[in-house]
Amino acid sequence: MTRKIAVLVGSLRKDSFSRKIAKNIEALAPDGLTFEEVDISSVGFYNQDLDGKEPQSWLDLRAKIKGADAVLFVTPEYNRSVPGVLKNAIDIASRPYGKSAFNGKPAAVVSNSPGNIGGFGAHHHLRQTLAFLNMPTLQQPEMYLSGVGNWFDDAGNIKDEKTREFLASFAKTFAQWIETTSKAA
């Protein structure tokens, strides 16, 4: 069975480390997973006054997440938390209350930083939100990726074989997690 993974990248920068990591995970994933990055750059800010008369970009975001079997979050850390653009997209897709596009979908979080702590703060803030959204989130391996600034070649591929093996192992574990949690639902 093929599983469709919605990918939410917490950075808008075209050549962001998060986007490169997401692309490498996709390339290293086992057969049976397809990935689609969900563009969060143009959804606008959440405003409860628009509930019931949502902009098309909100409806499109919700539909893409609802149409996925699981969600992969790949994010940098901004000020020890989740980037505002990612949090805003989560708020839009989880509204109106009781109709969250995320409800019950298996998830995984990958945080990253060119620094040493690998986006630890963002990772845990995001996990707290996903628990509220009723998303069974992969616990291991914990994906705090540090020192990512020198990981990539000019084409955006990861240079180090051990790092590629680690990401491939993560993708395999995520695929197994999706099957386990999907059967439990």
N, CA, C and O atoms as a DFTB+ gen file, in Angstrom:
740 C
 N C O
     1  1       0.840      -1.179       0.000
     2  2       0.000       0.000       0.000
     3  2       0.889       1.248       0.000
     4  3       1.854       1.332       0.759
     5  1       0.560       2.186      -0.835
     6  2       1.295       3.451      -0.879
     7  2       0.682       4.419       0.121
     8  3      -0.536       4.582       0.181
     9  1       1.534       5.050       0.894
    10  2       1.103       6.040       1.880
    11  2       1.562       7.422       1.440
    12  3       2.719       7.625       1.070
    13  1       0.637       8.360       1.488
    14  2       0.925       9.734       1.089
    15  2       1.309      10.554       2.321
    16  3       0.565      10.609       3.301
    17  1       2.474      11.186       2.258
    18  2       2.989      11.970       3.367
    19  2       2.923      13.452       3.007
    20  3       3.524      13.883       2.023
    21  1       2.195      14.229       3.801
    22  2       2.220      15.691       3.661
    23  2       3.447      16.179       4.422
    24  3       3.652      15.813       5.579
    25  1       4.253      16.996       3.777
    26  2       5.473      17.523       4.389
    27  2       5.276      19.010       4.652
    28  3       5.010      19.785       3.733
    29  1       5.410      19.398       5.914
    30  2       5.345      20.807       6.285
    31  2       6.750      21.251       6.675
    32  3       7.316      20.779       7.661
    33  1       7.296      22.159       5.888
    34  2       8.642      22.693       6.118
    35  2       8.492      24.034       6.814
    36  3       7.781      24.916       6.332
    37  1       9.162      24.188       7.946
    38  2       9.016      25.385       8.762
    39  2       9.844      26.570       8.334
    40  3       9.998      27.517       9.105
    41  1      10.375      26.550       7.145
    42  2      11.163      27.664       6.625
    43  2      10.663      28.017       5.236
    44  3      10.359      27.138       4.430
    45  1      10.582      29.297       4.966
    46  2      10.146      29.736       3.640
    47  2      11.305      29.884       2.652
    48  3      11.080      29.968       1.445
    49  1      12.521      29.915       3.146
    50  2      13.687      30.118       2.282
    51  2      13.810      28.983       1.270
    52  3      13.782      27.809       1.642
    53  1      13.946      29.329       0.004
    54  2      14.005      28.345      -1.075
    55  2      15.068      27.278      -0.823
    56  3      14.801      26.091      -1.011
    57  1      16.249      27.672      -0.408
    58  2      17.354      26.743      -0.173
    59  2      17.550      26.444       1.311
    60  3      18.678      26.258       1.767
    61  1      16.466      26.398       2.049
    62  2      16.579      26.178       3.492
    63  2      17.135      24.791       3.796
    64  3      16.947      23.847       3.028
    65  1      17.816      24.688       4.918
    66  2      18.324      23.397       5.367
    67  2      17.164      22.438       5.599
    68  3      17.268      21.252       5.283
    69  1      16.065      22.936       6.146
    70  2      14.897      22.087       6.408
    71  2      14.371      21.468       5.121
    72  3      14.075      20.273       5.080
    73  1      14.255      22.260       4.090
    74  2      13.751      21.756       2.805
    75  2      14.714      20.720       2.228
    76  3      14.284      19.693       1.702
    77  1      16.010      20.988       2.325
    78  2      16.994      20.024       1.821
    79  2      16.921      18.718       2.597
    80  3      17.017      17.642       2.008
    81  1      16.752      18.800       3.902
    82  2      16.629      17.594       4.718
    83  2      15.371      16.827       4.313
    84  3      15.416      15.607       4.156
    85  1      14.263      17.523       4.144
    86  2      13.015      16.867       3.736
    87  2      13.191      16.160       2.398
    88  3      12.733      15.029       2.236
    89  1      13.842      16.801       1.442
    90  2      14.072      16.198       0.123
    91  2      14.965      14.968       0.228
    92  3      14.751      13.979      -0.475
    93  1      15.961      15.027       1.101
    94  2      16.846      13.876       1.285
    95  2      16.113      12.723       1.966
    96  3      16.332      11.566       1.607
    97  1      15.259      13.008       2.930
    98  2      14.462      11.949       3.557
    99  2      13.577      11.293       2.508
   100  3      13.470      10.067       2.457
   101  1      12.949      12.099       1.679
   102  2      12.108      11.563       0.603
   103  2      12.912      10.640      -0.315
   104  3      12.457       9.549      -0.659
   105  1      14.098      11.079      -0.705
   106  2      14.929      10.287      -1.617
   107  2      15.401       8.980      -0.981
   108  3      15.626       7.995      -1.684
   109  1      15.548       8.967       0.329
   110  2      16.067       7.796       1.037
   111  2      14.972       6.897       1.606
   112  3      15.268       5.840       2.164
   113  1      13.725       7.304       1.471
   114  2      12.611       6.562       2.065
   115  2      12.371       5.250       1.323
   116  3      12.681       5.128       0.138
   117  1      11.821       4.282       2.030
   118  2      11.504       3.006       1.385
   119  2      10.350       3.163       0.396
   120  3       9.594       4.133       0.444
   121  1      10.239       2.196      -0.489
   122  2       9.106       2.170      -1.412
   123  2       7.814       2.151      -0.604
   124  3       7.768       1.627       0.508
   125  1       6.784       2.724      -1.174
   126  2       5.490       2.729      -0.510
   127  2       5.142       4.055       0.142
   128  3       4.031       4.227       0.644
   129  1       6.087       5.001       0.140
   130  2       5.811       6.336       0.655
   131  2       5.944       7.333      -0.480
   132  3       6.914       7.298      -1.238
   133  1       4.971       8.219      -0.596
   134  2       5.087       9.350      -1.512
   135  2       5.004      10.613      -0.669
   136  3       4.268      10.664       0.317
   137  1       5.753      11.619      -1.057
   138  2       5.859      12.847      -0.284
   139  2       5.374      14.027      -1.111
   140  3       5.659      14.128      -2.304
   141  1       4.639      14.916      -0.458
   142  2       4.233      16.165      -1.095
   143  2       4.444      17.310      -0.107
   144  3       3.809      17.366       0.946
   145  1       5.346      18.219      -0.466
   146  2       5.511      19.398       0.379
   147  2       4.286      20.279       0.218
   148  3       3.877      20.607      -0.896
   149  1       3.716      20.652       1.336
   150  2       2.538      21.518       1.347
   151  2       3.038      22.941       1.520
   152  3       3.644      23.279       2.537
   153  1       2.782      23.764       0.526
   154  2       3.252      25.152       0.538
   155  2       2.475      25.948       1.582
   156  3       1.256      26.088       1.494
   157  1       3.199      26.465       2.568
   158  2       2.555      27.260       3.625
   159  2       2.871      28.745       3.492
   160  3       2.538      29.536       4.375
   161  1       3.504      29.117       2.403
   162  2       3.988      30.489       2.264
   163  2       2.890      31.511       1.980
   164  3       3.085      32.701       2.227
   165  1       1.755      31.077       1.474
   166  2       0.753      32.060       1.036
   167  2      -0.596      31.910       1.728
   168  3      -1.604      32.403       1.220
   169  1      -0.635      31.244       2.870
   170  2      -1.932      31.014       3.503
   171  2      -2.457      32.205       4.293
   172  3      -3.621      32.194       4.693
   173  1      -1.662      33.212       4.530
   174  2      -2.113      34.359       5.312
   175  2      -2.217      34.012       6.782
   176  3      -2.046      32.857       7.173
   177  1      -2.494      35.001       7.580
   178  2      -2.575      34.796       9.022
   179  2      -3.946      34.266       9.422
   180  3      -4.969      34.638       8.847
   181  1      -3.941      33.385      10.427
   182  2      -5.216      32.893      10.941
   183  2      -5.971      34.035      11.605
   184  3      -5.401      34.816      12.367
   185  1      -7.265      34.118      11.301
   186  2      -8.159      35.109      11.889
   187  2      -9.510      34.430      12.068
   188  3     -10.155      34.055      11.088
   189  1      -9.934      34.275      13.302
   190  2     -11.178      33.564      13.589
   191  2     -12.383      34.222      12.916
   192  3     -13.389      33.559      12.664
   193  1     -12.288      35.510      12.627
   194  2     -13.390      36.190      11.942
   195  2     -13.651      35.592      10.560
   196  3     -14.735      35.766      10.003
   197  1     -12.657      34.885      10.003
   198  2     -12.810      34.295       8.672
   199  2     -13.351      32.867       8.708
   200  3     -13.599      32.282       7.653
   201  1     -13.538      32.294       9.892
   202  2     -14.127      30.956       9.978
   203  2     -15.514      30.994       9.347
   204  3     -16.339      31.842       9.686
   205  1     -15.759      30.072       8.431
   206  2     -17.026      30.041       7.700
   207  2     -16.959      30.766       6.370
   208  3     -17.811      30.565       5.504
   209  1     -15.962      31.598       6.209
   210  2     -15.735      32.279       4.919
   211  2     -14.234      32.306       4.623
   212  3     -13.652      33.339       4.291
   213  1     -13.636      31.114       4.762
   214  2     -12.192      30.955       4.646
   215  2     -11.682      31.291       3.251
   216  3     -12.345      31.011       2.253
   217  1     -10.485      31.898       3.191
   218  2      -9.845      32.094       1.889
   219  2      -9.539      30.735       1.252
   220  3      -9.390      29.736       1.956
   221  1      -9.447      30.703      -0.062
   222  2      -9.177      29.458      -0.771
   223  2      -7.862      28.823      -0.322
   224  3      -7.751      27.597      -0.280
   225  1      -6.869      29.641       0.013
   226  2      -5.581      29.092       0.443
   227  2      -5.725      28.271       1.726
   228  3      -5.013      27.284       1.910
   229  1      -6.631      28.666       2.604
   230  2      -6.880      27.899       3.836
   231  2      -7.539      26.564       3.487
   232  3      -7.160      25.515       4.007
   233  1      -8.533      26.624       2.599
   234  2      -9.240      25.405       2.206
   235  2      -8.293      24.431       1.516
   236  3      -8.365      23.224       1.745
   237  1      -7.404      24.955       0.668
   238  2      -6.433      24.110      -0.030
   239  2      -5.470      23.446       0.958
   240  3      -5.174      22.257       0.839
   241  1      -4.985      24.220       1.933
   242  2      -4.086      23.680       2.948
   243  2      -4.767      22.540       3.705
   244  3      -4.187      21.467       3.869
   245  1      -5.969      22.768       4.154
   246  2      -6.709      21.755       4.897
   247  2      -6.937      20.502       4.048
   248  3      -6.793      19.381       4.536
   249  1      -7.292      20.698       2.779
   250  2      -7.560      19.561       1.890
   251  2      -6.300      18.717       1.667
   252  3      -6.376      17.488       1.641
   253  1      -5.157      19.362       1.507
   254  2      -3.922      18.604       1.293
   255  2      -3.556      17.782       2.521
   256  3      -3.085      16.651       2.398
   257  1      -3.770      18.340       3.685
   258  2      -3.458      17.597       4.910
   259  2      -4.474      16.479       5.123
   260  3      -4.101      15.362       5.483
   261  1      -5.747      16.770       4.905
   262  2      -6.778      15.728       5.052
   263  2      -6.543      14.580       4.076
   264  3      -6.833      13.427       4.394
   265  1      -6.017      14.888       2.887
   266  2      -5.778      13.873       1.874
   267  2      -4.539      13.030       2.105
   268  3      -4.297      12.068       1.377
   269  1      -3.759      13.381       3.103
   270  2      -2.527      12.637       3.400
   271  2      -2.797      11.559       4.448
   272  3      -3.734      11.647       5.242
   273  1      -1.947      10.549       4.419
   274  2      -2.022       9.487       5.419
   275  2      -1.233       9.819       6.677
   276  3      -1.510       9.284       7.751
   277  1      -0.245      10.707       6.541
   278  2       0.628      11.076       7.660
   279  2       1.250      12.430       7.355
   280  3       1.173      12.933       6.233
   281  1       1.870      13.010       8.382
   282  2       2.495      14.331       8.219
   283  2       3.920      14.286       8.764
   284  3       4.172      13.796       9.865
   285  1       4.837      14.809       7.963
   286  2       6.235      14.967       8.363
   287  2       6.492      16.462       8.533
   288  3       6.302      17.244       7.601
   289  1       6.921      16.846       9.723
   290  2       7.270      18.228      10.021
   291  2       8.800      18.329      10.038
   292  3       9.462      17.611      10.787
   293  1       9.353      19.214       9.217
   294  2      10.801      19.451       9.203
   295  2      10.997      20.941       9.421
   296  3      10.573      21.762       8.607
   297  1      11.644      21.281      10.530
   298  2      11.663      22.692      10.908
   299  2      12.978      23.150      11.522
   300  3      13.658      22.389      12.210
   301  1      13.322      24.404      11.261
   302  2      14.392      25.019      12.029
   303  2      13.824      25.508      13.361
   304  3      12.633      25.367      13.640
   305  1      14.687      26.073      14.154
   306  2      14.270      26.669      15.418
   307  2      14.467      28.172      15.326
   308  3      15.534      28.647      14.934
   309  1      13.428      28.920      15.690
   310  2      13.528      30.376      15.763
   311  2      13.287      30.771      17.218
   312  3      12.207      30.524      17.755
   313  1      14.255      31.364      17.843
   314  2      14.114      31.859      19.215
   315  2      13.607      30.789      20.182
   316  3      12.728      31.042      21.005
   317  1      14.176      29.596      20.065
   318  2      13.861      28.445      20.916
   319  2      12.434      27.935      20.750
   320  3      11.869      27.334      21.664
   321  1      11.851      28.182      19.566
   322  2      10.494      27.722      19.313
   323  2      10.295      27.450      17.829
   324  3      11.238      27.469      17.038
   325  1       9.048      27.198      17.481
   326  2       8.647      26.915      16.115
   327  2       8.545      28.227      15.332
   328  3       8.049      29.218      15.867
   329  1       9.001      28.254      14.085
   330  2       8.812      29.449      13.267
   331  2       7.325      29.822      13.163
   332  3       6.460      28.953      13.060
   333  1       7.053      31.118      13.192
   334  2       5.672      31.604      13.149
   335  2       4.892      31.099      11.958
   336  3       3.703      30.806      12.083
   337  1       5.530      30.990      10.806
   338  2       4.827      30.551       9.597
   339  2       4.315      29.119       9.750
   340  3       3.231      28.793       9.267
   341  1       5.085      28.274      10.413
   342  2       4.650      26.891      10.630
   343  2       3.512      26.839      11.650
   344  3       2.518      26.147      11.433
   345  1       3.647      27.549      12.733
   346  2       2.590      27.585      13.755
   347  2       1.294      28.129      13.162
   348  3       0.217      27.610      13.456
   349  1       1.385      29.155      12.341
   350  2       0.210      29.723      11.699
   351  2      -0.480      28.690      10.797
   352  3      -1.705      28.569      10.816
   353  1       0.305      27.948      10.011
   354  2      -0.275      26.924       9.137
   355  2      -0.969      25.845       9.968
   356  3      -2.047      25.372       9.608
   357  1      -0.349      25.464      11.069
   358  2      -0.966      24.473      11.957
   359  2      -2.280      25.018      12.513
   360  3      -3.277      24.298      12.558
   361  1      -2.288      26.269      12.932
   362  2      -3.516      26.868      13.465
   363  2      -4.626      26.878      12.416
   364  3      -5.777      26.574      12.729
   365  1      -4.293      27.220      11.189
   366  2      -5.299      27.269      10.122
   367  2      -5.848      25.876       9.825
   368  3      -7.059      25.697       9.697
   369  1      -4.960      24.893       9.716
   370  2      -5.406      23.536       9.359
   371  2      -6.131      22.838      10.499
   372  3      -6.840      21.859      10.270
   373  1      -5.966      23.322      11.716
   374  2      -6.617      22.684      12.863
   375  2      -7.956      23.322      13.203
   376  3      -8.622      22.879      14.138
   377  1      -8.361      24.338      12.475
   378  2      -9.608      25.040      12.743
   379  2     -10.651      24.686      11.684
   380  3     -10.280      24.177      10.626
   381  1     -11.926      24.932      11.922
   382  2     -12.494      25.328      13.199
   383  2     -12.412      24.186      14.206
   384  3     -12.240      23.024      13.836
   385  1     -12.536      24.533      15.468
   386  2     -12.407      23.553      16.543
   387  2     -13.313      22.355      16.275
   388  3     -14.485      22.501      15.929
   389  1     -12.737      21.173      16.444
   390  2     -13.482      19.943      16.230
   391  2     -13.412      19.412      14.815
   392  3     -13.917      18.325      14.536
   393  1     -12.790      20.166      13.911
   394  2     -12.690      19.749      12.504
   395  2     -11.248      19.799      12.004
   396  3     -10.997      20.106      10.839
   397  1     -10.319      19.500      12.880
   398  2      -8.895      19.570      12.534
   399  2      -8.539      18.608      11.404
   400  3      -8.918      17.437      11.431
   401  1      -7.819      19.104      10.427
   402  2      -7.313      18.267       9.337
   403  2      -6.255      17.291       9.841
   404  3      -5.964      16.300       9.171
   405  1      -5.685      17.552      10.994
   406  2      -4.607      16.726      11.544
   407  2      -5.100      15.556      12.395
   408  3      -4.329      14.636      12.669
   409  1      -6.339      15.568      12.810
   410  2      -6.840      14.617      13.809
   411  2      -6.509      13.169      13.455
   412  3      -6.924      12.659      12.414
   413  1      -5.747      12.511      14.349
   414  2      -5.433      11.101      14.214
   415  2      -4.342      10.733      13.228
   416  3      -3.991       9.559      13.112
   417  1      -3.801      11.702      12.520
   418  2      -2.778      11.388      11.515
   419  2      -1.429      11.125      12.186
   420  3      -0.992      11.911      13.027
   421  1      -0.770      10.025      11.818
   422  2       0.582       9.787      12.327
   423  2       1.511      10.913      11.895
   424  3       1.366      11.471      10.807
   425  1       2.466      11.239      12.762
   426  2       3.378      12.349      12.489
   427  2       4.794      12.006      12.921
   428  3       5.029      11.101      13.721
   429  1       5.727      12.765      12.359
   430  2       7.119      12.721      12.804
   431  2       7.661      14.136      12.738
   432  3       7.253      14.939      11.898
   433  1       8.597      14.429      13.648
   434  2       9.203      15.752      13.728
   435  2      10.705      15.627      13.518
   436  3      11.371      14.799      14.141
   437  1      11.221      16.463      12.633
   438  2      12.663      16.585      12.417
   439  2      12.998      18.055      12.601
   440  3      12.524      18.909      11.851
   441  1      13.817      18.345      13.601
   442  2      14.260      19.728      13.794
   443  2      15.737      19.806      13.463
   444  3      16.462      18.814      13.541
   445  1      16.171      20.998      13.092
   446  2      17.561      21.143      12.670
   447  2      18.073      22.544      12.930
   448  3      17.312      23.502      13.071
   449  1      19.398      22.625      12.989
   450  2      20.056      23.906      13.227
   451  2      21.504      23.808      12.773
   452  3      22.116      22.743      12.861
   453  1      22.052      24.918      12.287
   454  2      23.489      24.918      12.032
   455  2      24.276      24.906      13.340
   456  3      25.467      24.594      13.347
   457  1      23.616      25.244      14.442
   458  2      24.247      25.233      15.761
   459  2      24.268      23.835      16.362
   460  3      24.032      22.836      15.682
   461  1      24.560      23.797      17.667
   462  2      24.808      22.515      18.322
   463  2      23.600      21.805      18.911
   464  3      23.674      20.600      19.151
   465  1      22.487      22.498      19.156
   466  2      21.403      21.807      19.859
   467  2      20.309      21.283      18.927
   468  3      19.315      20.733      19.403
   469  1      20.465      21.437      17.642
   470  2      19.604      20.777      16.676
   471  2      18.140      21.148      16.711
   472  3      17.295      20.341      16.323
   473  1      17.817      22.338      17.160
   474  2      16.419      22.760      17.173
   475  2      15.598      22.123      18.284
   476  3      14.394      21.921      18.127
   477  1      16.232      21.807      19.397
   478  2      15.582      21.125      20.519
   479  2      14.319      21.855      20.986
   480  3      13.287      21.222      21.209
   481  1      14.392      23.173      21.136
   482  2      13.239      23.942      21.611
   483  2      12.066      23.868      20.647
   484  3      10.930      23.644      21.066
   485  1      12.328      24.051      19.371
   486  2      11.270      23.966      18.364
   487  2      10.657      22.570      18.353
   488  3       9.439      22.408      18.270
   489  1      11.516      21.580      18.437
   490  2      11.079      20.184      18.412
   491  2      10.050      19.924      19.510
   492  3       8.984      19.364      19.252
   493  1      10.372      20.330      20.717
   494  2       9.480      20.038      21.840
   495  2       8.242      20.922      21.872
   496  3       7.181      20.473      22.305
   497  1       8.351      22.156      21.428
   498  2       7.139      22.977      21.323
   499  2       6.185      22.379      20.297
   500  3       4.972      22.352      20.506
   501  1       6.744      21.899      19.187
   502  2       5.913      21.296      18.148
   503  2       5.261      20.011      18.657
   504  3       4.080      19.773      18.403
   505  1       6.013      19.189      19.367
   506  2       5.441      17.954      19.924
   507  2       4.278      18.256      20.879
   508  3       3.287      17.526      20.906
   509  1       4.404      19.319      21.650
   510  2       3.329      19.701      22.574
   511  2       2.056      20.030      21.784
   512  3       0.959      19.632      22.175
   513  1       2.204      20.746      20.689
   514  2       1.062      21.084      19.847
   515  2       0.468      19.833      19.216
   516  3      -0.752      19.678      19.173
   517  1       1.331      18.933      18.722
   518  2       0.837      17.724      18.052
   519  2       0.084      16.813      19.014
   520  3      -0.857      16.132      18.607
   521  1       0.483      16.790      20.277
   522  2      -0.252      16.002      21.278
   523  2      -1.674      16.526      21.410
   524  3      -2.619      15.740      21.468
   525  1      -1.838      17.841      21.457
   526  2      -3.172      18.428      21.544
   527  2      -3.991      18.128      20.294
   528  3      -5.208      17.959      20.372
   529  1      -3.326      18.061      19.142
   530  2      -4.016      17.819      17.867
   531  2      -4.326      16.342      17.638
   532  3      -4.832      15.973      16.578
   533  1      -4.025      15.495      18.621
   534  2      -4.309      14.058      18.541
   535  2      -3.557      13.389      17.394
   536  3      -4.116      12.581      16.652
   537  1      -2.286      13.740      17.264
   538  2      -1.437      13.141      16.238
   539  2      -0.449      12.190      16.916
   540  3       0.437      12.648      17.637
   541  1      -0.579      10.886      16.706
   542  2       0.417       9.979      17.268
   543  2       1.774      10.274      16.623
   544  3       1.948      10.105      15.416
   545  1       2.720      10.711      17.434
   546  2       3.999      11.217      16.922
   547  2       5.126      10.248      17.243
   548  3       5.292       9.819      18.385
   549  1       5.895       9.914      16.218
   550  2       7.028       9.000      16.355
   551  2       7.966       9.493      17.454
   552  3       8.384      10.651      17.458
   553  1       8.286       8.604      18.378
   554  2       9.137       8.974      19.521
   555  2      10.624       8.756      19.252
   556  3      11.451       9.571      19.662
   557  1      10.969       7.682      18.577
   558  2      12.372       7.345      18.333
   559  2      12.563       6.950      16.883
   560  3      11.695       6.267      16.340
   561  1      13.612       7.326      16.243
   562  2      14.706       8.109      16.806
   563  2      14.325       9.580      16.921
   564  3      13.586      10.112      16.092
   565  1      14.840      10.223      17.961
   566  2      14.653      11.661      18.087
   567  2      15.533      12.331      17.041
   568  3      16.713      12.008      16.909
   569  1      14.959      13.251      16.314
   570  2      15.642      13.848      15.169
   571  2      15.985      15.312      15.429
   572  3      15.349      16.219      14.893
   573  1      17.006      15.522      16.265
   574  2      17.564      16.854      16.494
   575  2      18.845      16.910      15.680
   576  3      19.875      16.389      16.109
   577  1      18.793      17.526      14.528
   578  2      19.935      17.515      13.619
   579  2      20.737      18.798      13.785
   580  3      20.244      19.890      13.506
   581  1      21.969      18.657      14.239
   582  2      22.814      19.831      14.484
   583  2      23.932      19.912      13.463
   584  3      24.275      18.921      12.818
   585  1      24.499      21.109      13.324
   586  2      25.618      21.319      12.404
   587  2      25.255      21.140      10.949
   588  3      26.114      20.788      10.141
   589  1      23.986      21.375      10.588
   590  2      23.517      21.068       9.231
   591  2      24.049      22.022       8.158
   592  3      23.866      21.770       6.967
   593  1      24.690      23.090       8.556
   594  2      25.170      24.077       7.592
   595  2      26.183      23.554       6.585
   596  3      26.326      24.119       5.500
   597  1      26.881      22.492       6.926
   598  2      27.884      21.959       5.992
   599  2      27.567      20.532       5.554
   600  3      28.468      19.801       5.145
   601  1      26.330      20.134       5.633
   602  2      25.920      18.769       5.276
   603  2      25.773      18.524       3.786
   604  3      25.852      17.374       3.353
   605  1      25.563      19.559       2.986
   606  2      25.057      19.374       1.633
   607  2      26.071      19.716       0.555
   608  3      26.911      20.600       0.724
   609  1      25.974      18.988      -0.571
   610  2      26.757      19.351      -1.748
   611  2      26.009      20.436      -2.521
   612  3      24.954      20.890      -2.079
   613  1      26.536      20.852      -3.657
   614  2      25.923      21.940      -4.425
   615  2      24.524      21.595      -4.946
   616  3      23.726      22.491      -5.221
   617  1      24.229      20.313      -5.081
   618  2      22.909      19.882      -5.560
   619  2      21.911      19.684      -4.414
   620  3      20.755      19.336      -4.656
   621  1      22.351      19.905      -3.160
   622  2      21.463      19.753      -2.008
   623  2      21.440      18.350      -1.429
   624  3      20.641      18.057      -0.539
   625  1      22.307      17.484      -1.924
   626  2      22.388      16.119      -1.405
   627  2      23.306      16.069      -0.192
   628  3      24.279      16.817      -0.102
   629  1      22.987      15.190       0.727
   630  2      23.818      15.023       1.915
   631  2      25.105      14.326       1.530
   632  3      25.100      13.288       0.868
   633  1      26.205      14.916       1.956
   634  2      27.531      14.418       1.572
   635  2      27.967      13.195       2.369
   636  3      28.625      12.313       1.817
   637  1      27.626      13.117       3.623
   638  2      28.147      12.085       4.513
   639  2      27.306      10.809       4.448
   640  3      26.090      10.855       4.636
   641  1      27.947       9.684       4.184
   642  2      27.243       8.401       4.060
   643  2      26.542       8.000       5.353
   644  3      25.417       7.501       5.305
   645  1      27.167       8.202       6.490
   646  2      26.549       7.828       7.779
   647  2      25.280       8.651       8.033
   648  3      24.301       8.142       8.580
   649  1      25.308       9.909       7.637
   650  2      24.119      10.751       7.784
   651  2      23.012      10.268       6.862
   652  3      21.849      10.231       7.265
   653  1      23.347       9.900       5.639
   654  2      22.343       9.341       4.718
   655  2      21.745       8.054       5.304
   656  3      20.534       7.843       5.241
   657  1      22.594       7.204       5.868
   658  2      22.105       5.962       6.477
   659  2      21.166       6.265       7.644
   660  3      20.144       5.599       7.809
   661  1      21.509       7.259       8.443
   662  2      20.669       7.645       9.576
   663  2      19.302       8.135       9.096
   664  3      18.274       7.749       9.652
   665  1      19.290       8.984       8.063
   666  2      18.017       9.484       7.540
   667  2      17.201       8.366       6.892
   668  3      15.975       8.352       7.004
   669  1      17.865       7.435       6.220
   670  2      17.169       6.295       5.623
   671  2      16.550       5.426       6.716
   672  3      15.426       4.947       6.566
   673  1      17.270       5.224       7.803
   674  2      16.749       4.449       8.927
   675  2      15.545       5.146       9.553
   676  3      14.552       4.504       9.897
   677  1      15.645       6.467       9.697
   678  2      14.512       7.241      10.205
   679  2      13.294       7.063       9.293
   680  3      12.191       6.813       9.779
   681  1      13.485       7.189       7.976
   682  2      12.369       7.072       7.032
   683  2      11.726       5.687       7.113
   684  3      10.504       5.564       7.034
   685  1      12.541       4.653       7.271
   686  2      12.020       3.289       7.404
   687  2      11.199       3.156       8.693
   688  3      10.124       2.558       8.694
   689  1      11.713       3.713       9.772
   690  2      10.999       3.660      11.047
   691  2       9.697       4.448      10.972
   692  3       8.678       4.018      11.513
   693  1       9.725       5.595      10.306
   694  2       8.503       6.386      10.134
   695  2       7.469       5.599       9.325
   696  3       6.285       5.609       9.661
   697  1       7.902       4.925       8.271
   698  2       6.985       4.103       7.467
   699  2       6.336       3.023       8.340
   700  3       5.133       2.784       8.237
   701  1       7.123       2.378       9.189
   702  2       6.587       1.360      10.093
   703  2       5.612       1.978      11.102
   704  3       4.584       1.387      11.432
   705  1       5.953       3.171      11.582
   706  2       5.090       3.885      12.527
   707  2       3.733       4.195      11.905
   708  3       2.695       4.046      12.550
   709  1       3.752       4.621      10.665
   710  2       2.507       4.934       9.959
   711  2       1.633       3.687       9.885
   712  3       0.431       3.748      10.143
   713  1       2.238       2.560       9.534
   714  2       1.453       1.322       9.432
   715  2       0.926       0.906      10.806
   716  3      -0.236       0.519      10.925
   717  1       1.746       0.979      11.821
   718  2       1.321       0.593      13.169
   719  2       0.189       1.467      13.666
   720  3      -0.804       0.953      14.182
   721  1       0.317       2.775      13.522
   722  2      -0.712       3.674      14.056
   723  2      -1.955       3.689      13.175
   724  3      -3.057       3.933      13.667
   725  1      -1.795       3.432      11.889
   726  2      -2.964       3.379      11.000
   727  2      -3.825       2.157      11.311
   728  3      -5.051       2.223      11.229
   729  1      -3.189       1.043      11.667
   730  2      -3.930      -0.169      12.024
   731  2      -4.641      -0.012      13.355
   732  3      -5.698      -0.601      13.582
   733  1      -4.049       0.790      14.232
   734  2      -4.633       0.993      15.563
   735  2      -5.855       1.914      15.508
   736  3      -6.702       1.891      16.400
   737  1      -5.932       2.714      14.460
   738  2      -7.014       3.716      14.385
   739  2      -8.357       3.103      14.055
   740  3      -9.355       3.817      13.959
